[in-house]
Amino acid sequence: MKKSTARKKEQMVNRSDFKIFPAQRMEAEFPWVVWAVGWLALLKAFLWMAYEPVQPENILQLMGYKYLLNIAPLVIFGIGVWNLRRWAVWGILLVAVGNLIFFIVDPQTLNAVLVHSEIYLYSIILSIVTLVCNGPVGDVLILCAAPVMLRHAKR
């Protein structure tokens, strides 16, 4: 009886140590790759709302659905990665693979991620940001970080 009570208490503690912004992510020993992937997930979830690409309506609609479907998983898995949860690492890897498949299946949507402007330097800088935060470059970076995230994931 005591063992089951102790196990229940341990499970309660394990559940309650899941924080939206865990303090451990700000410690010097915290793996910077895990920290960066958590922020990248949050940026991927919300940065798309800050720009409006000039594309045909069907492409914009398709991208809008993609981004709307990605918001909740990216936020949950990004916070889970910060909390060093293995399920969050696998979840964010699945989202990254799904996004890459999306861009491979419909390469025309990749043009919607690029920023077009009369000012050439402005176009280059913002296109790099959107390719990392909303495009396939960020997804590839997440996949490259997989070994580090899995090594540091607790449970």
Sequence and secondary structure as in RCSB ss.txt:
>XXXX:A:sequence
MKKSTARKKEQMVNRSDFKIFPAQRMEAEFPWVVWAVGWLALLKAFLWMAYEPVQPENILQLMGYKYLLNIAPLV
IFGIGVWNLRRWAVWGILLVAVGNLIFFIVDPQTLNAVLVHSEIYLYSIILSIVTLVCNGPVGDVLILCAAPVML
RHAKR
>XXXX:A:secstr
 HHHHHHHHHHHHHHHT  SS GGGGSTTS HHHHHHHHHHHHHHHGGGG      HHHHHHHHHHHHHHHHHHH
HHHHHHHTT HHHHHHHHHHHHHHHHHHHH GGGHHHHS   SSHHHHHHHHHHHHHHTSHHHHHHHHHTHHHHH
HH   
